[in-house]
């Protein structure tokens, strides 16, 4: 997973997770549709936690394991779905039509186990003909390339698909596959760029507390009062109950902190990064993907060289911001005198 930590959205099929199992990725919201009462299967979407999103569909219909999330973009909502169809199941066109009816601006990703030679596969299987019928309906289109997404025992095939409505499909480029992760099924990870901007959650201000003047007695008293309101004997058996319990504890600590520990005079400020730094960030991401794709020493060296340049540029931006901030403070003080 670390190989794709730069991605804002991850779609994972055949997670093999069960409802009672916990799973998290730092920096991401996790949405899951776990297979019930049988081994294997399951789909997951991981969305960067600063992107506004919510789950809109979570069902398994005739073994089509489906999960969909709505993401807020500057052009309206975009539905992103992850679908896994096992080899012995039929591709259910009604599932795809239902997703399209929820939002006709949609992007559907998944291991459909469908091979369609007219769209880049080496042959056409039964599910490929079902996919062909779905595409013939006209509301969805697919990325038409010959990238093989599955390899085993010297056999390669394209069975993983990127489907989308228009104009979403036109925003997709740089579709690439990577060496398999060494798993039993030997699916090759598939990445692409979606050239549209998501609506980001507003960043909360980072507050600086003056712990030297904290009232520790008041803090303990307030925290104890709040913790006594939480049922410590409750039976916690699933992820939702754990999340609720953690939220109650966190809110108790935050409330006690605000009550007993005063703020310092200044909030911690985030400095603005320069255009040079932004370009280096993009270059670093491209270099990282190229290195992981080729696994060559030259690309590895290129990545670390850009990373060092980026660190230096960030340092210069920070110095420039602090100098400007101090200069503005000095001007303000002079005006007051």
C-alpha positions in Angstrom: 0.0 0.0 0.0 2.9 2.3 0.7 3.7 2.3 -3.1 0.4 4.2 -3.7 0.4 6.5 -0.7 0.4 9.5 -3.1 -3.0 8.5 -4.5 -6.0 10.5 -3.3 -8.4 7.6 -3.9 -7.8 3.8 -3.7 -10.1 1.2 -5.0 -9.4 -2.3 -3.7 -11.1 -5.6 -4.7 -10.9 -9.0 -2.9 -10.0 -7.5 0.4 -10.9 -10.7 2.3 -12.0 -8.6 5.2 -14.8 -9.6 7.5 -17.2 -7.2 9.3 -15.6 -7.8 12.7 -12.1 -7.0 11.4 -10.7 -3.5 11.8 -8.8 -1.9 9.0 -7.4 1.6 8.6 -5.0 3.6 6.5 -3.5 6.8 8.0 -4.8 9.8 6.2 -7.8 8.1 4.5 -11.5 7.6 5.2 -12.3 3.9 4.7 -15.5 2.6 3.1 -16.1 -1.2 2.9 -18.5 -3.8 1.6 -17.3 -7.0 3.2 -18.5 -10.4 1.9 -20.8 -12.1 4.4 -20.6 -15.7 5.5 -18.1 -16.8 2.8 -14.4 -16.6 2.3 -12.8 -14.1 -0.1 -14.3 -11.1 -1.9 -15.0 -7.7 -0.5 -14.5 -4.2 -1.9 -13.0 -1.1 -0.3 -12.7 2.6 -1.2 -10.1 4.7 0.6 -10.6 8.5 0.2 -8.1 11.1 1.3 -9.5 12.5 4.5 -9.4 16.1 3.4 -11.8 15.4 0.5 -15.5 16.0 1.1 -17.3 12.6 0.5 -20.0 10.3 1.8 -21.2 6.8 1.1 -24.2 6.5 -1.2 -24.5 2.8 -2.1 -23.3 -0.4 -0.4 -24.9 -3.7 -1.6 -24.1 -7.1 -3.0 -26.6 -8.0 -5.8 -26.4 -11.4 -7.4 -22.7 -11.6 -6.2 -21.9 -8.2 -7.8 -20.1 -6.7 -4.7 -20.6 -3.0 -5.0 -19.6 0.1 -3.0 -20.1 3.7 -4.1 -19.1 7.1 -2.6 -20.1 10.6 -3.7 -17.2 13.1 -3.9 -17.9 16.9 -4.0 -16.0 18.6 -6.8 -16.0 22.1 -8.1 -18.3 21.0 -10.9 -20.8 19.1 -8.6 -20.9 15.6 -7.2 -19.0 12.7 -8.7 -20.0 9.1 -7.9 -17.0 6.7 -7.6 -17.8 3.0 -7.3 -15.8 -0.1 -6.7 -17.2 -3.4 -8.0 -15.9 -6.9 -7.8 -17.6 -9.7 -9.8 -16.4 -13.2 -9.0 -15.5 -15.5 -11.9 -18.6 -17.6 -11.7 -21.0 -14.7 -11.3 -22.9 -12.8 -14.0 -22.3 -9.1 -14.7 -25.5 -7.5 -13.6 -26.3 -4.6 -15.9 -29.0 -3.4 -13.5 -26.3 -2.6 -10.8 -24.5 -0.3 -13.2 -27.7 1.3 -14.4 -28.7 2.0 -10.8 -25.4 3.7 -10.1 -25.8 5.8 -13.2 -29.4 6.8 -12.0 -28.0 7.9 -8.6 -25.5 10.2 -10.4 -25.0 10.3 -14.2 -21.6 11.8 -13.5 -19.9 8.5 -12.4 -16.7 6.6 -12.4 -16.8 2.8 -11.9 -13.7 0.8 -11.1 -13.2 -2.9 -10.6 -12.2 -6.5 -11.3 -15.1 -7.6 -13.4 -13.4 -10.8 -14.6 -14.6 -9.7 -18.1 -12.4 -10.1 -21.1 -13.4 -8.1 -24.2 -11.1 -8.3 -27.3 -12.6 -5.2 -29.0 -11.5 -3.2 -25.9 -7.9 -4.5 -25.5 -8.3 -8.0 -24.1 -6.8 -10.9 -25.9 -10.1 -12.8 -26.1 -13.8 -12.3 -25.2 -15.3 -14.5 -22.4 -18.9 -14.8 -21.3 -18.7 -11.8 -19.0 -17.0 -9.9 -21.8 -20.1 -10.2 -23.9 -22.2 -8.9 -20.9 -19.8 -6.0 -20.7 -20.2 -5.4 -24.4 -23.9 -5.2 -24.0 -23.5 -2.8 -21.1 -21.3 -0.5 -23.2 -23.8 -0.8 -26.1 -26.5 0.8 -23.9 -24.4 4.0 -24.2 -24.5 5.5 -20.8 -21.1 4.2 -19.8 -17.8 4.1 -21.8 -14.5 2.4 -20.9 -10.8 3.2 -21.2 -9.9 1.6 -24.5 -6.3 0.4 -24.3 -4.4 -2.9 -24.3 -2.8 -2.8 -20.8 -2.9 -6.3 -19.4 -4.1 -6.2 -15.8 -3.8 -9.8 -14.8 -0.9 -12.2 -15.2 -0.4 -15.8 -14.1 1.7 -18.7 -15.4 2.9 -16.8 -18.5 -0.8 -15.9 -19.3 -1.8 -12.2 -19.5 -5.3 -10.7 -19.8 -7.2 -7.5 -19.3 -10.1 -8.2 -16.9 -9.9 -5.0 -14.7 -11.8 -2.0 -16.0 -12.2 1.7 -15.7 -15.8 2.7 -16.8 -17.1 6.2 -16.7 -19.8 8.5 -18.1 -19.0 11.5 -20.1 -17.5 14.1 -19.5 -15.8 12.3 -16.7 -14.1 9.8 -19.0 -12.5 12.7 -20.9 -10.7 13.9 -17.7 -8.8 10.6 -17.3 -5.2 10.2 -18.6 -1.9 8.6 -17.7 -3.4 5.2 -17.3 -0.6 2.8 -16.1 -0.2 -0.7 -14.7 2.5 -1.7 -12.2 4.1 -5.1 -11.3 1.8 -7.3 -9.2 2.1 -7.1 -5.5 3.1 -10.8 -5.2 -0.4 -11.8 -4.2 -2.0 -15.1 -5.2 -4.2 -13.6 -7.9 -1.4 -11.6 -9.5 -3.6 -8.6 -10.5 -1.5 -5.7 -11.6 -2.3 -2.4 -9.8 -3.9 0.1 -12.2 -3.4 3.9 -11.7 -4.5 7.0 -13.6 -5.0 10.7 -13.3 -8.4 12.2 -12.9 -8.0 15.8 -13.9 -10.7 17.4 -11.8 -10.5 19.2 -8.4 -12.3 17.9 -5.4 -13.8 20.2 -2.8 -11.5 20.0 0.2 -12.7 20.2 3.8 -11.7 23.5 5.5 -8.6 23.1 7.6 -9.2 23.6 11.3 -6.9 26.2 12.8 -4.0 24.7 14.8 -4.2 26.1 18.3 -1.2 26.7 20.5 -1.9 26.1 24.3 0.1 27.7 27.1 0.7 24.6 29.2 2.9 26.6 31.7 -0.2 28.3 33.0 -2.5 25.2 32.9 -4.8 24.6 35.9 -4.1 20.9 36.4 -6.5 20.5 39.2 -9.3 22.0 37.1 -8.3 19.8 34.1 -8.5 16.6 36.2 -11.8 17.6 37.7 -13.4 18.5 34.4 -12.1 15.4 32.7 -13.3 13.1 35.5 -16.8 14.7 35.3 -17.0 14.1 31.5 -15.6 10.5 31.7 -18.1 9.5 34.3 -20.9 10.3 31.7 -19.5 7.6 29.4 -20.7 4.0 29.9 -17.5 2.1 30.5 -19.4 -1.2 30.8 -20.9 -1.1 27.3 -20.3 -4.0 25.0 -18.2 -2.9 22.0 -18.4 -5.4 19.2 -18.1 -3.5 15.9 -16.2 -0.7 14.2 -19.1 1.8 14.5 -19.2 1.3 18.3 -15.4 1.7 18.5 -15.6 4.9 16.5 -18.4 6.3 18.8 -16.5 5.4 21.9 -13.2 7.0 20.7 -15.1 10.1 19.7 -16.6 10.4 23.2 -13.2 10.1 24.8 -11.6 12.6 22.4 -14.3 15.2 22.9 -13.9 14.8 26.7 -10.2 15.4 26.5 -10.6 18.4 24.2 -13.3 19.9 26.4 -11.2 19.6 29.5 -8.2 21.1 27.7 -10.2 24.1 26.6 -11.5 24.6 30.1 -8.2 24.4 32.0 -5.5 25.4 29.6 -5.4 28.9 28.1 -4.4 29.6 24.5 -1.2 31.4 23.7 -1.6 34.8 21.9 -0.8 33.5 18.4 -2.2 30.7 16.3 0.3 28.5 14.5 0.3 29.7 10.9 0.8 27.7 7.8 3.1 29.4 5.3 2.4 29.8 1.6 4.4 27.6 -0.7 5.9 29.1 -3.9 5.3 28.0 -7.5 8.7 26.4 -7.6 7.8 24.3 -4.6 4.5 23.3 -6.2 6.3 22.2 -9.4 8.8 20.2 -7.4 6.0 18.4 -5.5 4.5 17.4 -8.9 7.9 16.3 -10.2 8.5 14.3 -7.0 5.2 12.4 -7.5 6.0 11.7 -11.2 9.5 10.5 -10.3 8.2 8.2 -7.5 5.7 6.6 -9.8 8.4 6.1 -12.5 10.8 4.6 -10.0 8.2 2.1 -8.7 7.2 1.2 -12.2 10.7 0.5 -13.6 12.5 -0.3 -10.3 15.7 1.2 -11.9 18.5 2.8 -9.9 18.6 5.8 -12.2 14.9 6.6 -11.5 15.5 6.0 -7.8 18.3 8.5 -7.8 16.2 11.0 -9.7 13.4 10.7 -7.1 15.8 11.3 -4.2 17.4 14.2 -6.0 14.1 15.9 -6.5 13.1 15.1 -2.9 16.2 16.9 -1.7 15.4 19.9 -3.9 11.9 20.0 -2.5 13.1 20.0 1.1 15.4 22.9 0.3 12.6 24.8 -1.5 10.2 24.3 1.5 12.9 25.5 3.9 13.4 28.6 1.7 9.6 29.2 1.6 9.4 28.9 5.4 12.3 31.3 5.9 10.8 33.8 3.5 7.4 33.6 5.3 8.9 34.1 8.7 10.9 37.0 7.5 7.8 38.6 6.0 5.8 37.9 9.1 8.4 39.4 11.4 8.7 42.4 9.1 5.0 43.0 9.2 5.0 42.8 13.0 7.8 45.3 13.2 5.9 47.7 11.0 2.8 47.3 13.2 4.8 48.0 16.3 6.3 51.1 14.8 2.9 52.4 13.8 1.7 51.9 17.3 4.5 54.1 18.7 
